[in-house]
Amino acid sequence: MNSLPLWLEITVGVFIGLATLMAVWRIIRGPTLSDRVVGLDAATTITMVLLVMIGFFSNRYIYLDVSLVYGVLAFLGVVAIARYFEGGV
């Protein structure tokens, strides 16, 4: 069991929730398609942070590996979308 205080876990949860709301707002209200892609990239980064924090608070470090794989796949997706926007194949 970890010895972190409950207020720290609640604070982290609140900040992750606020960041998620801001990313979703950018995805929905982005004036251009590239703004929406940036919002989606931010949402994937927030999800990675959430996975790391769940692994840390629950002492199950398999979530770190899942987060790394998720990050690599998200990066490849953003690169593919950027290449599509440039007109490259």
N, CA and C of each residue as an Amber inpcrd file, in Angstrom:
protein
   267
   0.8370000  -1.1650000   0.0000000   0.0000000   0.0000000   0.0000000
   0.8900000   1.2390000   0.0000000   0.4900000   2.2330000  -0.7600000
   1.2910000   3.4530000  -0.7640000   0.9000000   4.3290000   0.4210000
   1.7660000   5.2460000   0.7390000   1.5320000   6.0850000   1.9070000
   1.2390000   7.5300000   1.5140000   0.6610000   7.7190000   0.3420000
   0.3280000   9.0680000  -0.0890000  -0.9650000   9.5190000   0.5670000
  -1.0440000  10.7910000   0.9120000  -2.2760000  11.2800000   1.5310000
  -3.4220000  11.3410000   0.5200000  -4.6120000  11.2370000   1.0170000
  -5.8010000  11.2420000   0.1660000  -5.9560000  12.5620000  -0.5700000
  -5.6010000  13.6730000   0.0630000  -5.7510000  14.9690000  -0.5910000
  -4.8930000  15.0710000  -1.8430000  -3.7430000  14.3820000  -1.8600000
  -2.8900000  14.4050000  -3.0450000  -3.5480000  13.6520000  -4.1970000
  -4.1460000  12.5140000  -3.9040000  -4.8290000  11.7590000  -4.9470000
  -6.0200000  12.5450000  -5.4900000  -6.7440000  13.2210000  -4.6220000
  -7.8830000  14.0190000  -5.0720000  -7.4170000  15.2020000  -5.9080000
  -6.3380000  15.8490000  -5.4970000  -5.8030000  16.9870000  -6.2560000
  -5.3550000  16.5620000  -7.6440000  -4.6670000  15.4380000  -7.7330000
  -4.2350000  14.9300000  -9.0390000  -5.4490000  14.6160000  -9.9060000
  -6.4590000  14.0200000  -9.3150000  -7.6750000  13.7160000 -10.0660000
  -8.3740000  14.9520000 -10.5820000  -8.4070000  16.0000000  -9.7730000
  -9.0450000  17.2510000 -10.2010000  -8.2700000  17.8830000 -11.3540000
  -6.9530000  17.9130000 -11.2610000  -6.1450000  18.5000000 -12.3410000
  -6.2540000  17.7020000 -13.6250000  -6.2800000  16.3890000 -13.5260000
  -6.4380000  15.5640000 -14.7270000  -7.8260000  15.7790000 -15.3270000
  -8.8310000  15.9070000 -14.4810000 -10.1810000  16.1810000 -14.9740000
 -10.2860000  17.5170000 -15.6850000  -9.6690000  18.5480000 -15.1180000
  -9.6750000  19.8680000 -15.7650000  -8.9290000  19.8410000 -17.0980000
  -7.8040000  19.1550000 -17.1290000  -7.0460000  19.0530000 -18.3760000
  -7.8430000  18.2990000 -19.4330000  -8.5670000  17.2830000 -19.0190000
  -9.3980000  16.5320000 -19.9610000 -10.5030000  17.4150000 -20.5210000
 -11.1400000  18.2020000 -19.6700000 -12.1850000  19.1090000 -20.1450000
 -11.6380000  20.1240000 -21.1460000 -10.4500000  20.6530000 -20.8870000
  -9.8570000  21.6150000 -21.8170000  -9.5100000  20.9690000 -23.1520000
  -9.0200000  19.7310000 -23.1130000  -8.6890000  19.0360000 -24.3570000
  -9.9490000  18.7210000 -25.1550000 -10.9950000  18.2860000 -24.4790000
 -12.2520000  18.0030000 -25.1720000 -12.8420000  19.2880000 -25.7550000
 -12.7110000  20.3750000 -25.0330000 -13.1730000  21.6610000 -25.5490000
 -12.4270000  22.0360000 -26.8300000 -11.1280000  21.7840000 -26.8700000
 -10.3400000  22.0900000 -28.0720000 -10.7280000  21.1700000 -29.2180000
 -11.0500000  19.9160000 -28.9150000 -11.4640000  18.9890000 -29.9700000
 -12.8080000  19.4180000 -30.5540000 -13.7260000  19.8390000 -29.7150000
 -15.0650000  20.2000000 -30.1800000 -15.0760000  21.5680000 -30.8470000
 -14.4450000  22.5590000 -30.2350000 -14.5470000  23.9340000 -30.7000000
 -13.3500000  24.4180000 -31.5150000 -12.4180000  23.5320000 -31.8490000
 -11.2500000  23.9660000 -32.6060000 -11.6540000  24.6070000 -33.9260000
 -11.1800000  25.8040000 -34.2070000 -11.6090000  26.4560000 -35.4470000
 -11.0980000  25.7520000 -36.7020000  -9.9710000  25.1030000 -36.6160000
  -9.4450000  24.3940000 -37.7840000  -9.2540000  22.9230000 -37.4350000
  -9.0460000  22.1390000 -38.4670000  -8.8460000  20.7100000 -38.2640000
  -7.5350000  20.4330000 -37.5310000  -6.5200000  21.2460000 -37.7860000
  -5.2520000  21.0370000 -37.0810000  -5.3820000  21.3380000 -35.5850000
  -6.2500000  22.2930000 -35.2150000  -6.5070000  22.5350000 -33.7910000
  -7.1690000  21.3280000 -33.1380000  -8.0330000  20.6710000 -33.8750000
  -8.6710000  19.4730000 -33.3460000  -7.6740000  18.3360000 -33.1710000
  -6.7300000  18.2330000 -34.0850000  -5.6950000  17.2020000 -33.9560000
  -4.8080000  17.4940000 -32.7490000  -4.4910000  18.7540000 -32.5120000
  -3.7090000  19.1210000 -31.3330000  -4.4810000  18.7900000 -30.0630000
  -5.7850000  19.0370000 -30.0600000  -6.6120000  18.6650000 -28.9180000
  -6.6400000  17.1650000 -28.7030000  -6.6970000  16.4080000 -29.7820000
  -6.6620000  14.9530000 -29.6630000  -5.3210000  14.4710000 -29.1320000
  -4.2460000  15.0960000 -29.5770000  -2.9200000  14.7450000 -29.0650000
  -2.8110000  15.0770000 -27.5760000  -3.3720000  16.1940000 -27.1790000
  -3.3770000  16.5410000 -25.7480000  -4.1880000  15.5360000 -24.9480000
  -5.3040000  15.0800000 -25.5110000  -6.1280000  14.0880000 -24.8190000
  -5.3790000  12.7670000 -24.6620000  -4.6010000  12.3700000 -25.6570000
  -3.8200000  11.1400000 -25.5190000  -2.7210000  11.3030000 -24.4760000
  -2.1330000  12.4740000 -24.4080000  -1.1180000  12.7180000 -23.3820000
  -1.7360000  12.6750000 -21.9860000  -2.9160000  13.2460000 -21.8410000
  -3.6050000  13.2100000 -20.5520000  -3.9520000  11.7700000 -20.1780000
  -4.3540000  10.9780000 -21.1570000  -4.6530000   9.5760000 -20.8890000
  -3.4120000   8.8240000 -20.4390000  -2.2760000   9.1440000 -21.0260000
  -1.0260000   8.5190000 -20.5930000  -0.7250000   8.8900000 -19.1470000
  -0.9040000  10.1450000 -18.7880000  -0.6690000  10.5810000 -17.4140000
  -1.6310000   9.8740000 -16.4680000  -2.8710000   9.7380000 -16.8860000
  -3.8540000   9.0450000 -16.0670000  -3.4640000   7.5900000 -15.8340000
  -2.9850000   6.9120000 -16.8730000  -2.5440000   5.5340000 -16.7130000
  -1.3600000   5.4260000 -15.7570000  -0.4270000   6.3470000 -15.8600000
   0.7290000   6.3290000 -14.9560000   0.2840000   6.5680000 -13.5150000
  -0.6120000   7.5080000 -13.3150000  -1.0680000   7.7980000 -11.9590000
  -1.8780000   6.6320000 -11.3810000  -2.6910000   5.9750000 -12.1930000
  -3.4210000   4.8020000 -11.7070000  -2.4410000   3.7110000 -11.3070000
  -1.4200000   3.5010000 -12.1230000  -0.4070000   2.5020000 -11.7820000
   0.3420000   2.8530000 -10.5120000   0.6210000   4.1290000 -10.3360000
   1.3580000   4.5520000  -9.1460000   0.5180000   4.4180000  -7.8840000
  -0.7270000   4.8690000  -7.9460000  -1.5710000   4.8390000  -6.7600000
  -2.0190000   3.4290000  -6.3920000  -2.0970000   2.5330000  -7.3830000
  -2.5480000   1.1690000  -7.0850000  -1.3940000   0.1790000  -6.9500000
  -0.1630000   0.6530000  -7.1050000   1.0350000  -0.1950000  -7.0330000
   1.0030000  -1.3460000  -8.0390000   0.4210000  -1.1050000  -9.1970000
   0.4190000  -2.0720000 -10.3000000   1.1370000  -1.3980000 -11.4660000
   2.3910000  -1.7160000 -11.6120000   3.2370000  -0.9930000 -12.5450000
   3.1360000  -1.4940000 -13.9740000   2.2270000  -2.4140000 -14.2500000
   1.9670000  -2.8250000 -15.6160000   1.3470000  -1.6650000 -16.4040000
   0.6860000  -0.7590000 -15.6780000   0.1010000   0.4070000 -16.3280000
   1.1660000   1.3060000 -16.9610000   2.3640000   1.2860000 -16.4520000
   3.4460000   2.0650000 -17.0560000   3.7790000   1.5350000 -18.4430000
   3.8270000   0.2150000 -18.5770000   4.0940000  -0.3760000 -19.8840000
   2.9570000  -0.0830000 -20.8640000   1.7480000  -0.1760000 -20.3790000
   0.5940000   0.1340000 -21.2260000   0.6440000   1.5910000 -21.6700000
   1.0330000   2.4730000 -20.7680000   1.1280000   3.8860000 -21.0930000
   2.2050000   4.1530000 -22.1500000   3.3270000   3.4630000 -22.0470000
   4.3860000   3.6410000 -23.0490000   3.9390000   3.1800000 -24.4320000
   3.2910000   2.0370000 -24.5040000   2.8070000   1.5400000 -25.7960000
   1.7460000   2.4790000 -26.3610000   0.8600000   2.9390000 -25.4970000
  -0.1740000   3.8820000 -25.9210000   0.4480000   5.1780000 -26.4490000
   1.5000000   5.6470000 -25.7950000   2.1750000   6.8610000 -26.2450000
   2.8240000   6.7070000 -27.6040000   3.4460000   5.5580000 -27.8310000
   4.0750000   5.3080000 -29.1410000   3.0120000   5.2540000 -30.2330000
   1.9070000   4.5670000 -29.9740000   0.8400000   4.4820000 -30.9670000
   0.2020000   5.8500000 -31.2190000   0.0390000   6.6400000 -30.1890000
  -0.5180000   7.9810000 -30.3610000   0.4230000   8.8590000 -31.1710000
   1.7200000   8.7500000 -30.9170000   2.6970000   9.5280000 -31.6740000
   2.6630000   9.1400000 -33.1490000   2.6050000   7.8510000 -33.4280000
   2.5430000   7.4040000 -34.8230000   1.2630000   7.8880000 -35.5010000
   0.1630000   7.9200000 -34.7640000  -1.0810000   8.4270000 -35.3290000
  -1.0060000   9.8990000 -35.6640000  -0.4030000  10.6910000 -34.7960000
  -0.2800000  12.1280000 -35.0530000   0.6610000  12.3740000 -36.2350000
   1.7220000  11.6020000 -36.3390000   2.6330000  11.7460000 -37.4800000
   1.9110000  11.3930000 -38.7760000   1.1040000  10.3360000 -38.7500000
   0.3520000   9.9540000 -39.9530000  -0.6470000  11.0360000 -40.3590000
  -1.3130000  11.6250000 -39.4080000  -2.2620000  12.6960000 -39.7000000
  -1.5290000  13.9260000 -40.2460000  -0.3770000  14.2520000 -39.6720000
   0.4110000  15.3990000 -40.1550000   0.8880000  15.1680000 -41.5920000
   1.3040000  13.9540000 -41.8800000   1.7260000  13.6630000 -43.2670000
   0.5550000  13.7550000 -44.2130000  -0.6210000  13.3480000 -43.7780000
  -1.8110000  13.4510000 -44.6220000  -2.1420000  14.9120000 -44.8920000
  -2.0140000  15.7760000 -43.8810000  -2.2900000  17.1980000 -44.0690000
  -1.3080000  17.8500000 -45.0400000  -0.0740000  17.3890000 -45.0380000
   0.9230000  17.9390000 -45.9470000   0.7200000  17.4700000 -47.3720000
  -0.0550000  16.4520000 -47.5570000  -0.2860000  15.9160000 -48.8970000
   0.6360000  14.7800000 -49.2500000   1.4710000  14.3440000 -48.3240000
   2.3660000  13.2240000 -48.5710000   1.6690000  11.8980000 -48.3360000
   2.2580000  10.8920000 -48.8750000   1.6590000   9.5600000 -48.7070000
   2.4890000   8.6860000 -47.8410000
